[in-house]
Structures are given as structure tokens and as C-alpha cells.
Amino acid sequence: MSTIKVGLLMAALTALFVVCGHLLGGSVGVVIAVAFALIMNIGSFWFSDRIVLAMTRAQPVTRAEAPDLYAMTERLAQRANIPMPRLYVVPDNSPNAFATGRSPKHGVVAVNQGLLDLLDRSEVEGVVAHEIAHIKHRDTLTSAVIATVAGAISGIANLAYFTTLFGFGGSDDDAPNPFVMLLMMLVAPLAAAMIQFAVSRAREYEADKTAAELVGSPYGLRNALIKLTRGVEVAPGHISPSAAHMCIVNPFSGARGIVNLFSTHPPLEKRVERLDAMARRVA
């Protein structure tokens, strides 16, 4: 069900992108918008892992440097039937972790030093399994594509603003309706962001489920999520907000109510509730 939901959301985002291009420049605008998205997606596909690793100053870890963590990651990767991902530790006291890489063959698992200091072994295992699940499901590629298209929509909206502001667009007959352009400028980036965050939340639920299955128990991940959420409230992350969706918990303070529509992560209570339900089913 989660995979179907993600597919529908991605289709909606793509449709929104094409509509924005059409409103801005007709059929030519659609072609330009699609070409723009393809170029950005190719860039994200090839370079997203390098960018985020450089951004976080993550350091590669070998088997000799962290034998327990390395062996744990290797074992979980074998259970998930994917190649052993490259393992990194981020020199950040904020407790968090993320996965990146354009495919399972190029997968990366990175954990913050703050996470290793805070969690016990079973909790670290649950977190690593969660990141392995993201790689297995190719969520790292999905999130990169979604973020790119959402960013392109915002770019089109900004272009529409300047087009309307300076009166570009040809004759009065050919020019886009200014009220439609204004509506697109206001609504399109908001709708794109909501779809992007909805996809991210759906993938987090699925990764939680797969992680519990890989470990054989949901309890380690469950307890880790509670500790990590409290931990980032005390020590917020230093990662860029644009990469926040990659982390296992929101690296910044959470919100409640309608603001959750713009959260990259599901509410902690919902994630714990689902993991508790899994535990009851296997008990």
C-alpha cells in the first residue's frame, strides 16, 4: 500500500510540474520544464551521495576501525540481499543517521557520533536496519528525484513571478492570465512541498517495517526512535534543512497539528504505534 501511495504522489507531483510548465509557456513551456527536470534528476542521480557526505563531513569507517558496527551492517545487508554499503561516521553530537547512494550497489549508511554515544547495541542495530531498508527500497533515489522535481516547480513559480513582474510573455493575447500566474506562484510550491513531505513520511513507515523484519524484532528501533527524537531536541542537527528528509528522525524540533503536513517525518507516536502493533502480531 505504501508503494502504491508513493507512486500516486509522484504522479501527482509530475502532473503539477507539467501543468506549471504549460501555464508558463504552453507546449514549449512543458518541453522546457521536462528538459529542466531531466537535467536536474541526472545530476541528483549521480552526485547526491557525494554532496551530502561532503556537507556532513562524514568519515569512512573500515572493519578494523569499528568491527562491531561494520559486522552488524554487513550482516543486515546480507539479510536484505543487497551489497555491503559503504559505512561512514559523522562527527556530529546530534544523534541521527541517514542513507544515500543512487542504487543498492552504491549505497551508503552514515551514523552520527552522537547516535553511537546515546544508543545501546540493539538500538543501533534497529537504526542501521532502517537505513539498510531505505537502500533496499531505493528510497535514496526516490527522495532525490522528488526533491529535484519539487525544486524545479518552485523554480518555475519564481520564473512566473519575474515574467509577470516585468511583463514578459509576448502580446496581450499570448500572455498568461496574471491571476492564474499569481495562483500558480502561491499554490504550486506549497503543493509540491506537501507532496514531497508526504512521500518522505510514507517511505519512513515502510523502512521502519522492513527494519523490524530484518532484525527480527521491532523493539530496538522503537526504543531508538524515542531516544533519538528526544536527543535531537537537546542537540539539534547541523545538517542542511534541504537534507533533513534523509535522516531517520527530523534533525530539527518537531511540530504539531496542521504543521505536520510540512514535516519530512511521521509523528513519533505514529511510528511507535505501528512498531508496537508489529510486536503484538508476532508475540
KOLPAPA-805361 format. One record per residue (C-alpha): residue number from 1; residue in three letters; x, z, y. Coordinates in pm, 1 decimal, decimal comma, always signed. Each point is the difference from the previous one (the first is absolute). Layout:
BEGIN
<doti resi="NUM" resn="ALA" xx="X" zz="Z" yy="Y"/>
...
//
This chain:
BEGIN
<doti resi="1" resn="MET" xx="+0,0" zz="+0,0" yy="+0,0"/>
<doti resi="2" resn="SER" xx="+286,7" zz="+85,4" yy="+238,4"/>
<doti resi="3" resn="THR" xx="+163,0" zz="-339,0" yy="-60,4"/>
<doti resi="4" resn="ILE" xx="-328,4" zz="-180,8" yy="+71,0"/>
<doti resi="5" resn="LYS" xx="-44,2" zz="+201,6" yy="+318,6"/>
<doti resi="6" resn="VAL" xx="+350,3" zz="-90,4" yy="+117,1"/>
<doti resi="7" resn="GLY" xx="-63,9" zz="-367,7" yy="-74,4"/>
<doti resi="8" resn="LEU" xx="-321,5" zz="+3,1" yy="+203,5"/>
<doti resi="9" resn="LEU" xx="+170,4" zz="+177,8" yy="+289,9"/>
<doti resi="10" resn="MET" xx="+286,9" zz="-249,2" yy="-0,7"/>
<doti resi="11" resn="ALA" xx="-251,1" zz="-286,5" yy="-1,3"/>
<doti resi="12" resn="ALA" xx="-178,6" zz="+158,6" yy="+295,4"/>
<doti resi="13" resn="LEU" xx="+327,0" zz="+37,9" yy="+188,9"/>
<doti resi="14" resn="THR" xx="+92,9" zz="-362,1" yy="-66,9"/>
<doti resi="15" resn="ALA" xx="-343,2" zz="-116,5" yy="+115,5"/>
<doti resi="16" resn="LEU" xx="+33,4" zz="+204,7" yy="+318,1"/>
<doti resi="17" resn="PHE" xx="+339,3" zz="-158,6" yy="+59,3"/>
<doti resi="18" resn="VAL" xx="-136,7" zz="-353,6" yy="-38,5"/>
<doti resi="19" resn="VAL" xx="-301,2" zz="+74,2" yy="+223,4"/>
<doti resi="20" resn="CYS" xx="+228,8" zz="+133,6" yy="+273,2"/>
<doti resi="21" resn="GLY" xx="+213,7" zz="-313,3" yy="-21,3"/>
<doti resi="22" resn="HIS" xx="-309,4" zz="-219,6" yy="+19,2"/>
<doti resi="23" resn="LEU" xx="-138,9" zz="+185,3" yy="+302,8"/>
<doti resi="24" resn="LEU" xx="+330,1" zz="-32,4" yy="+179,0"/>
<doti resi="25" resn="GLY" xx="+73,8" zz="-366,6" yy="-71,8"/>
<doti resi="26" resn="GLY" xx="-256,6" zz="-158,1" yy="-230,1"/>
<doti resi="27" resn="SER" xx="+131,1" zz="-174,7" yy="-309,7"/>
<doti resi="28" resn="VAL" xx="+347,3" zz="-22,6" yy="+156,6"/>
<doti resi="29" resn="GLY" xx="-9,3" zz="+374,1" yy="+58,7"/>
<doti resi="30" resn="VAL" xx="-76,8" zz="+59,2" yy="-367,8"/>
<doti resi="31" resn="VAL" xx="+297,4" zz="-213,0" yy="-106,5"/>
<doti resi="32" resn="ILE" xx="+230,7" zz="+181,2" yy="+241,6"/>
<doti resi="33" resn="ALA" xx="-131,1" zz="+337,6" yy="-112,4"/>
<doti resi="34" resn="VAL" xx="+50,8" zz="-81,6" yy="-368,0"/>
<doti resi="35" resn="ALA" xx="+351,2" zz="-134,3" yy="+65,1"/>
<doti resi="36" resn="PHE" xx="+83,4" zz="+309,6" yy="+201,1"/>
<doti resi="37" resn="ALA" xx="-124,7" zz="+226,4" yy="-279,1"/>
<doti resi="38" resn="LEU" xx="+196,5" zz="-189,0" yy="-265,6"/>
<doti resi="39" resn="ILE" xx="+323,7" zz="+31,3" yy="+196,3"/>
<doti resi="40" resn="MET" xx="-53,6" zz="+372,2" yy="+54,8"/>
<doti resi="41" resn="ASN" xx="-96,9" zz="+57,2" yy="-364,4"/>
<doti resi="42" resn="ILE" xx="+312,6" zz="-173,6" yy="-125,5"/>
<doti resi="43" resn="GLY" xx="+210,5" zz="+219,4" yy="+226,9"/>
<doti resi="44" resn="SER" xx="-176,1" zz="+312,4" yy="-122,2"/>
<doti resi="45" resn="PHE" xx="+31,8" zz="-111,6" yy="-361,4"/>
<doti resi="46" resn="TRP" xx="+377,6" zz="-38,7" yy="+14,4"/>
<doti resi="47" resn="PHE" xx="+113,0" zz="+263,8" yy="+246,7"/>
<doti resi="48" resn="SER" xx="-247,8" zz="+292,4" yy="+0,9"/>
<doti resi="49" resn="ASP" xx="+208,6" zz="+213,6" yy="-237,4"/>
<doti resi="50" resn="ARG" xx="+321,5" zz="-46,0" yy="+199,1"/>
<doti resi="51" resn="ILE" xx="-176,0" zz="+76,7" yy="+324,8"/>
<doti resi="52" resn="VAL" xx="-158,1" zz="+327,0" yy="-112,5"/>
<doti resi="53" resn="LEU" xx="+315,6" zz="+119,7" yy="-177,8"/>
<doti resi="54" resn="ALA" xx="+204,2" zz="-63,5" yy="+313,4"/>
<doti resi="55" resn="MET" xx="-267,6" zz="+160,5" yy="+216,2"/>
<doti resi="56" resn="THR" xx="-0,1" zz="+322,1" yy="-204,7"/>
<doti resi="57" resn="ARG" xx="+379,0" zz="+5,6" yy="-57,5"/>
<doti resi="58" resn="ALA" xx="-68,1" zz="+31,0" yy="-374,5"/>
<doti resi="59" resn="GLN" xx="+307,3" zz="+40,5" yy="-219,3"/>
<doti resi="60" resn="PRO" xx="+27,4" zz="-147,4" yy="-352,1"/>
<doti resi="61" resn="VAL" xx="+26,4" zz="+249,5" yy="-285,2"/>
<doti resi="62" resn="THR" xx="+181,6" zz="-60,7" yy="-328,5"/>
<doti resi="63" resn="ARG" xx="-48,6" zz="+163,5" yy="-337,6"/>
<doti resi="64" resn="ALA" xx="+318,7" zz="+203,7" yy="+53,4"/>
<doti resi="65" resn="GLU" xx="-115,6" zz="+130,9" yy="+339,7"/>
<doti resi="66" resn="ALA" xx="-351,4" zz="+109,0" yy="-106,2"/>
<doti resi="67" resn="PRO" xx="-19,6" zz="-8,8" yy="-382,2"/>
<doti resi="68" resn="ASP" xx="-337,2" zz="+179,5" yy="-32,9"/>
<doti resi="69" resn="LEU" xx="-175,8" zz="-204,7" yy="+267,6"/>
<doti resi="70" resn="TYR" xx="+149,9" zz="-323,2" yy="-129,4"/>
<doti resi="71" resn="ALA" xx="-96,0" zz="+71,6" yy="-361,6"/>
<doti resi="72" resn="MET" xx="-353,7" zz="+96,8" yy="+106,7"/>
<doti resi="73" resn="THR" xx="-43,8" zz="-322,9" yy="+195,6"/>
<doti resi="74" resn="GLU" xx="+143,0" zz="-206,4" yy="-284,6"/>
<doti resi="75" resn="ARG" xx="-233,3" zz="+158,3" yy="-255,6"/>
<doti resi="76" resn="LEU" xx="-310,2" zz="-51,7" yy="+215,1"/>
<doti resi="77" resn="ALA" xx="+97,1" zz="-361,5" yy="+68,7"/>
<doti resi="78" resn="GLN" xx="+26,2" zz="-60,9" yy="-373,9"/>
<doti resi="79" resn="ARG" xx="-346,2" zz="+148,5" yy="-52,4"/>
<doti resi="80" resn="ALA" xx="-136,2" zz="-225,1" yy="+275,4"/>
<doti resi="81" resn="ASN" xx="+174,1" zz="-297,8" yy="-161,9"/>
<doti resi="82" resn="ILE" xx="+189,4" zz="-97,2" yy="+315,5"/>
<doti resi="83" resn="PRO" xx="+374,1" zz="-29,9" yy="+69,2"/>
<doti resi="84" resn="MET" xx="+180,5" zz="+310,6" yy="+120,8"/>
<doti resi="85" resn="PRO" xx="-46,5" zz="+1,3" yy="+378,1"/>
<doti resi="86" resn="ARG" xx="+284,2" zz="+68,1" yy="+236,4"/>
<doti resi="87" resn="LEU" xx="+0,5" zz="+368,6" yy="+92,4"/>
<doti resi="88" resn="TYR" xx="+61,6" zz="+132,0" yy="+352,0"/>
<doti resi="89" resn="VAL" xx="+1,7" zz="+336,7" yy="+174,6"/>
<doti resi="90" resn="VAL" xx="-97,8" zz="+17,8" yy="+367,7"/>
<doti resi="91" resn="PRO" xx="+187,0" zz="+260,9" yy="+209,1"/>
<doti resi="92" resn="ASP" xx="-320,0" zz="+138,1" yy="+151,8"/>
<doti resi="93" resn="ASN" xx="-125,6" zz="+358,9" yy="-24,2"/>
<doti resi="94" resn="SER" xx="-360,6" zz="-119,0" yy="+14,2"/>
<doti resi="95" resn="PRO" xx="-128,0" zz="-2,1" yy="-361,5"/>
<doti resi="96" resn="ASN" xx="-113,5" zz="-349,6" yy="-92,9"/>
<doti resi="97" resn="ALA" xx="+71,2" zz="-304,9" yy="-215,9"/>
<doti resi="98" resn="PHE" xx="-70,0" zz="-372,0" yy="-0,1"/>
<doti resi="99" resn="ALA" xx="+42,1" zz="-316,4" yy="-205,5"/>
<doti resi="100" resn="THR" xx="+90,8" zz="-345,9" yy="+119,8"/>
<doti resi="101" resn="GLY" xx="+122,4" zz="-333,7" yy="-134,1"/>
<doti resi="102" resn="ARG" xx="-160,7" zz="-342,0" yy="-30,1"/>
<doti resi="103" resn="SER" xx="-47,8" zz="+20,1" yy="-379,6"/>
<doti resi="104" resn="PRO" xx="+56,8" zz="+241,5" yy="-290,8"/>
<doti resi="105" resn="LYS" xx="+336,0" zz="-169,4" yy="-58,7"/>
<doti resi="106" resn="HIS" xx="+103,6" zz="+94,3" yy="+354,7"/>
<doti resi="107" resn="GLY" xx="-176,0" zz="+337,5" yy="+11,3"/>
<doti resi="108" resn="VAL" xx="+132,3" zz="+295,8" yy="+197,2"/>
<doti resi="109" resn="VAL" xx="-97,1" zz="+367,6" yy="-22,5"/>
<doti resi="110" resn="ALA" xx="+114,0" zz="+221,4" yy="+286,3"/>
<doti resi="111" resn="VAL" xx="-51,7" zz="+376,0" yy="+27,6"/>
<doti resi="112" resn="ASN" xx="+74,3" zz="+217,4" yy="+300,4"/>
<doti resi="113" resn="GLN" xx="+244,2" zz="+286,7" yy="-36,4"/>
<doti resi="114" resn="GLY" xx="-274,0" zz="+227,2" yy="+130,4"/>
<doti resi="115" resn="LEU" xx="-214,5" zz="-92,2" yy="-300,4"/>
<doti resi="116" resn="LEU" xx="+276,8" zz="+83,5" yy="-247,6"/>
<doti resi="117" resn="ASP" xx="+49,8" zz="+335,7" yy="+170,3"/>
<doti resi="118" resn="LEU" xx="-371,1" zz="+86,2" yy="-2,9"/>
<doti resi="119" resn="LEU" xx="-136,6" zz="-110,8" yy="-338,3"/>
<doti resi="120" resn="ASP" xx="+66,2" zz="+115,8" yy="-354,4"/>
<doti resi="121" resn="ARG" xx="+90,8" zz="-242,0" yy="-277,9"/>
<doti resi="122" resn="SER" xx="-354,3" zz="-78,4" yy="-119,4"/>
<doti resi="123" resn="GLU" xx="-111,3" zz="-65,6" yy="+357,0"/>
<doti resi="124" resn="VAL" xx="+293,4" zz="-232,3" yy="+69,1"/>
<doti resi="125" resn="GLU" xx="-87,4" zz="-182,2" yy="-321,1"/>
<doti resi="126" resn="GLY" xx="-356,7" zz="-47,5" yy="+119,3"/>
<doti resi="127" resn="VAL" xx="+121,7" zz="-142,3" yy="+331,1"/>
<doti resi="128" resn="VAL" xx="+248,9" zz="-237,9" yy="-163,4"/>
<doti resi="129" resn="ALA" xx="-272,7" zz="-115,3" yy="-241,1"/>
<doti resi="130" resn="HIS" xx="-225,8" zz="-70,1" yy="+300,1"/>
<doti resi="131" resn="GLU" xx="+266,4" zz="-220,2" yy="+157,7"/>
<doti resi="132" resn="ILE" xx="+67,4" zz="-171,1" yy="-333,1"/>
<doti resi="133" resn="ALA" xx="-374,1" zz="-74,1" yy="-15,6"/>
<doti resi="134" resn="HIS" xx="+15,3" zz="-170,7" yy="+340,5"/>
<doti resi="135" resn="ILE" xx="+281,1" zz="-222,9" yy="-125,1"/>
<doti resi="136" resn="LYS" xx="-183,2" zz="-76,1" yy="-324,2"/>
<doti resi="137" resn="HIS" xx="-314,8" zz="-100,7" yy="+191,4"/>
<doti resi="138" resn="ARG" xx="+206,0" zz="-202,2" yy="+252,8"/>
<doti resi="139" resn="ASP" xx="-150,9" zz="+208,2" yy="+278,4"/>
<doti resi="140" resn="THR" xx="+319,5" zz="-33,8" yy="+199,2"/>
<doti resi="141" resn="LEU" xx="-64,4" zz="-374,4" yy="+30,7"/>
<doti resi="142" resn="THR" xx="-372,3" zz="+48,0" yy="+63,7"/>
<doti resi="143" resn="SER" xx="+63,7" zz="+247,6" yy="+281,5"/>
<doti resi="144" resn="ALA" xx="+260,8" zz="-229,1" yy="+157,8"/>
<doti resi="145" resn="VAL" xx="-239,7" zz="-295,7" yy="-1,4"/>
<doti resi="146" resn="ILE" xx="-287,9" zz="+208,9" yy="+133,8"/>
<doti resi="147" resn="ALA" xx="+212,8" zz="+147,7" yy="+276,8"/>
<doti resi="148" resn="THR" xx="+127,0" zz="-345,8" yy="+95,4"/>
<doti resi="149" resn="VAL" xx="-344,4" zz="-159,8" yy="+20,3"/>
<doti resi="150" resn="ALA" xx="-138,4" zz="+299,5" yy="+191,7"/>
<doti resi="151" resn="GLY" xx="+290,7" zz="-28,6" yy="+242,0"/>
<doti resi="152" resn="ALA" xx="-59,3" zz="-373,0" yy="+37,6"/>
<doti resi="153" resn="ILE" xx="-364,8" zz="+67,0" yy="+86,8"/>
<doti resi="154" resn="SER" xx="+111,3" zz="+238,7" yy="+271,4"/>
<doti resi="155" resn="GLY" xx="+240,4" zz="-267,8" yy="+121,9"/>
<doti resi="156" resn="ILE" xx="-280,5" zz="-255,7" yy="+19,1"/>
<doti resi="157" resn="ALA" xx="-212,1" zz="+250,4" yy="+191,0"/>
<doti resi="158" resn="ASN" xx="+283,5" zz="+52,6" yy="+248,2"/>
<doti resi="159" resn="LEU" xx="+39,1" zz="-376,8" yy="+35,8"/>
<doti resi="160" resn="ALA" xx="-373,5" zz="-25,6" yy="+64,7"/>
<doti resi="161" resn="TYR" xx="+38,3" zz="+259,5" yy="+274,9"/>
<doti resi="162" resn="PHE" xx="+266,7" zz="-200,5" yy="+179,8"/>
<doti resi="163" resn="THR" xx="-188,4" zz="-326,2" yy="-56,4"/>
<doti resi="164" resn="THR" xx="-309,2" zz="+147,8" yy="+163,2"/>
<doti resi="165" resn="LEU" xx="+197,1" zz="+177,3" yy="+272,7"/>
<doti resi="166" resn="PHE" xx="+186,1" zz="-309,7" yy="+117,2"/>
<doti resi="167" resn="GLY" xx="-276,6" zz="-248,5" yy="-67,6"/>
<doti resi="168" resn="PHE" xx="+172,2" zz="-207,7" yy="-269,0"/>
<doti resi="169" resn="GLY" xx="-209,3" zz="-198,0" yy="-242,9"/>
<doti resi="170" resn="GLY" xx="-65,9" zz="-339,3" yy="+158,1"/>
<doti resi="171" resn="SER" xx="-318,1" zz="-105,1" yy="+179,0"/>
<doti resi="172" resn="ASP" xx="-298,2" zz="+226,9" yy="+50,4"/>
<doti resi="173" resn="ASP" xx="-178,6" zz="-176,6" yy="-282,5"/>
<doti resi="174" resn="ASP" xx="+287,8" zz="+55,5" yy="-241,7"/>
<doti resi="175" resn="ALA" xx="+94,7" zz="+352,2" yy="+108,4"/>
<doti resi="176" resn="PRO" xx="-103,5" zz="+284,9" yy="-228,8"/>
<doti resi="177" resn="ASN" xx="-292,7" zz="+213,8" yy="+108,9"/>
<doti resi="178" resn="PRO" xx="+157,7" zz="+288,1" yy="+196,8"/>
<doti resi="179" resn="PHE" xx="-248,3" zz="+252,4" yy="-136,6"/>
<doti resi="180" resn="VAL" xx="+79,5" zz="-104,5" yy="-358,6"/>
<doti resi="181" resn="MET" xx="+371,4" zz="+22,9" yy="+78,2"/>
<doti resi="182" resn="LEU" xx="-45,1" zz="+346,4" yy="+147,1"/>
<doti resi="183" resn="LEU" xx="-190,7" zz="+111,5" yy="-307,7"/>
<doti resi="184" resn="MET" xx="+275,5" zz="-138,2" yy="-223,7"/>
<doti resi="185" resn="MET" xx="+268,8" zz="+177,6" yy="+201,0"/>
<doti resi="186" resn="LEU" xx="-178,4" zz="+332,5" yy="-42,7"/>
<doti resi="187" resn="VAL" xx="-146,4" zz="-24,7" yy="-348,8"/>
<doti resi="188" resn="ALA" xx="+247,5" zz="-209,8" yy="-201,7"/>
<doti resi="189" resn="PRO" xx="+302,0" zz="+237,7" yy="+12,4"/>
<doti resi="190" resn="LEU" xx="-227,7" zz="+297,4" yy="-68,2"/>
<doti resi="191" resn="ALA" xx="-162,2" zz="-168,2" yy="-300,6"/>
<doti resi="192" resn="ALA" xx="+339,6" zz="-114,4" yy="-131,1"/>
<doti resi="193" resn="ALA" xx="+138,3" zz="+353,1" yy="+22,5"/>
<doti resi="194" resn="MET" xx="-302,7" zz="+146,1" yy="-181,2"/>
<doti resi="195" resn="ILE" xx="+34,9" zz="-253,4" yy="-283,2"/>
<doti resi="196" resn="GLN" xx="+375,4" zz="+59,7" yy="-24,0"/>
<doti resi="197" resn="PHE" xx="-46,8" zz="+375,2" yy="-27,8"/>
<doti resi="198" resn="ALA" xx="-284,3" zz="-36,2" yy="-250,1"/>
<doti resi="199" resn="VAL" xx="+227,7" zz="-207,6" yy="-225,2"/>
<doti resi="200" resn="SER" xx="+272,2" zz="+262,6" yy="+30,3"/>
<doti resi="201" resn="ARG" xx="-237,9" zz="+281,0" yy="-97,3"/>
<doti resi="202" resn="ALA" xx="-129,8" zz="-193,1" yy="-301,2"/>
<doti resi="203" resn="ARG" xx="+353,4" zz="-62,1" yy="-125,8"/>
<doti resi="204" resn="GLU" xx="+88,8" zz="+368,6" yy="+38,4"/>
<doti resi="205" resn="TYR" xx="-290,9" zz="+102,0" yy="-223,3"/>
<doti resi="206" resn="GLU" xx="+104,8" zz="-253,0" yy="-263,0"/>
<doti resi="207" resn="ALA" xx="+363,9" zz="+109,2" yy="+13,3"/>
<doti resi="208" resn="ASP" xx="-105,7" zz="+364,5" yy="-43,7"/>
<doti resi="209" resn="LYS" xx="-197,2" zz="-93,5" yy="-310,9"/>
<doti resi="210" resn="THR" xx="+280,0" zz="-206,4" yy="-153,1"/>
<doti resi="211" resn="ALA" xx="+256,9" zz="+270,3" yy="+78,1"/>
<doti resi="212" resn="ALA" xx="-200,9" zz="+261,7" yy="-188,3"/>
<doti resi="213" resn="GLU" xx="-24,8" zz="-236,4" yy="-296,6"/>
<doti resi="214" resn="LEU" xx="+374,5" zz="-69,9" yy="+0,9"/>
<doti resi="215" resn="VAL" xx="+88,7" zz="+369,2" yy="+7,8"/>
<doti resi="216" resn="GLY" xx="-277,9" zz="+101,9" yy="-238,1"/>
<doti resi="217" resn="SER" xx="-139,9" zz="+258,6" yy="+238,9"/>
<doti resi="218" resn="PRO" xx="-138,0" zz="-3,8" yy="+356,9"/>
<doti resi="219" resn="TYR" xx="+111,5" zz="+352,8" yy="+85,5"/>
<doti resi="220" resn="GLY" xx="+353,0" zz="-75,6" yy="+121,8"/>
<doti resi="221" resn="LEU" xx="-120,9" zz="-265,3" yy="+244,8"/>
<doti resi="222" resn="ARG" xx="-298,4" zz="+212,8" yy="+100,9"/>
<doti resi="223" resn="ASN" xx="+216,5" zz="+296,5" yy="+94,4"/>
<doti resi="224" resn="ALA" xx="+256,2" zz="-226,8" yy="+164,6"/>
<doti resi="225" resn="LEU" xx="-261,8" zz="-157,9" yy="+227,6"/>
<doti resi="226" resn="ILE" xx="-112,7" zz="+343,1" yy="+120,7"/>
<doti resi="227" resn="LYS" xx="+356,9" zz="+113,0" yy="+71,0"/>
<doti resi="228" resn="LEU" xx="+99,1" zz="-327,2" yy="+164,1"/>
<doti resi="229" resn="THR" xx="-302,6" zz="-9,0" yy="+228,7"/>
<doti resi="230" resn="ARG" xx="+73,8" zz="+351,6" yy="+119,7"/>
<doti resi="231" resn="GLY" xx="+369,1" zz="-82,5" yy="+21,5"/>
<doti resi="232" resn="VAL" xx="-38,1" zz="-297,1" yy="+235,4"/>
<doti resi="233" resn="GLU" xx="-214,8" zz="+213,5" yy="+228,0"/>
<doti resi="234" resn="VAL" xx="+296,8" zz="+234,9" yy="+40,3"/>
<doti resi="235" resn="ALA" xx="+263,9" zz="-275,0" yy="+4,3"/>
<doti resi="236" resn="PRO" xx="-152,4" zz="-334,7" yy="+107,8"/>
<doti resi="237" resn="GLY" xx="+175,4" zz="-315,2" yy="-114,9"/>
<doti resi="238" resn="HIS" xx="+239,3" zz="-209,2" yy="+206,2"/>
<doti resi="239" resn="ILE" xx="-113,4" zz="-330,0" yy="-149,3"/>
<doti resi="240" resn="SER" xx="-155,4" zz="-264,2" yy="+222,5"/>
<doti resi="241" resn="PRO" xx="-381,9" zz="+16,7" yy="+18,5"/>
<doti resi="242" resn="SER" xx="-5,5" zz="-364,6" yy="-112,6"/>
<doti resi="243" resn="ALA" xx="+146,9" zz="+111,1" yy="-334,4"/>
<doti resi="244" resn="ALA" xx="-214,4" zz="+313,3" yy="-40,6"/>
<doti resi="245" resn="HIS" xx="-228,0" zz="-174,6" yy="-252,5"/>
<doti resi="246" resn="MET" xx="+293,2" zz="-23,7" yy="-242,7"/>
<doti resi="247" resn="CYS" xx="+42,3" zz="+376,6" yy="-36,3"/>
<doti resi="248" resn="ILE" xx="-169,9" zz="+206,7" yy="-269,1"/>
<doti resi="249" resn="VAL" xx="-156,2" zz="+223,5" yy="+267,6"/>
<doti resi="250" resn="ASN" xx="-59,1" zz="-73,8" yy="+366,5"/>
<doti resi="251" resn="PRO" xx="+326,8" zz="+95,9" yy="+171,9"/>
<doti resi="252" resn="PHE" xx="-190,6" zz="+104,2" yy="+308,9"/>
<doti resi="253" resn="SER" xx="-273,8" zz="+255,8" yy="+53,9"/>
<doti resi="254" resn="GLY" xx="-331,6" zz="-91,4" yy="-164,4"/>
<doti resi="255" resn="ALA" xx="-333,4" zz="-52,6" yy="+165,6"/>
<doti resi="256" resn="ARG" xx="-356,8" zz="+76,1" yy="-93,2"/>
<doti resi="257" resn="GLY" xx="-340,1" zz="-160,0" yy="+36,8"/>
<doti resi="258" resn="ILE" xx="-39,0" zz="-357,7" yy="+117,4"/>
<doti resi="259" resn="VAL" xx="+371,6" zz="-19,2" yy="+83,8"/>
<doti resi="260" resn="ASN" xx="+61,7" zz="-14,3" yy="-376,9"/>
<doti resi="261" resn="LEU" xx="-110,7" zz="-364,0" yy="+22,3"/>
<doti resi="262" resn="PHE" xx="+335,1" zz="-62,8" yy="+165,5"/>
<doti resi="263" resn="SER" xx="+204,9" zz="+207,4" yy="-242,9"/>
<doti resi="264" resn="THR" xx="+246,1" zz="-171,2" yy="-232,5"/>
<doti resi="265" resn="HIS" xx="-60,7" zz="+263,6" yy="-267,4"/>
<doti resi="266" resn="PRO" xx="-308,6" zz="+146,2" yy="-168,4"/>
<doti resi="267" resn="PRO" xx="-86,4" zz="+361,0" yy="+89,2"/>
<doti resi="268" resn="LEU" xx="+199,9" zz="+250,7" yy="-204,7"/>
<doti resi="269" resn="GLU" xx="-321,5" zz="+160,4" yy="-124,9"/>
<doti resi="270" resn="LYS" xx="-122,4" zz="-330,7" yy="-147,1"/>
<doti resi="271" resn="ARG" xx="+330,1" zz="-70,7" yy="-173,8"/>
<doti resi="272" resn="VAL" xx="+13,1" zz="+349,5" yy="-150,0"/>
<doti resi="273" resn="GLU" xx="-364,9" zz="-26,4" yy="-104,1"/>
<doti resi="274" resn="ARG" xx="+65,8" zz="-322,9" yy="-190,8"/>
<doti resi="275" resn="LEU" xx="+307,5" zz="+139,6" yy="-172,3"/>
<doti resi="276" resn="ASP" xx="-193,5" zz="+314,8" yy="-97,1"/>
<doti resi="277" resn="ALA" xx="-270,1" zz="-222,5" yy="-147,8"/>
<doti resi="278" resn="MET" xx="+264,2" zz="-179,5" yy="-206,7"/>
<doti resi="279" resn="ALA" xx="+126,9" zz="+334,9" yy="-129,7"/>
<doti resi="280" resn="ARG" xx="-350,2" zz="+102,0" yy="-107,5"/>
<doti resi="281" resn="ARG" xx="-50,8" zz="-326,3" yy="-187,6"/>
<doti resi="282" resn="VAL" xx="+316,2" zz="+41,6" yy="-207,3"/>
<doti resi="283" resn="ALA" xx="-46,4" zz="+373,1" yy="-55,9"/>
//
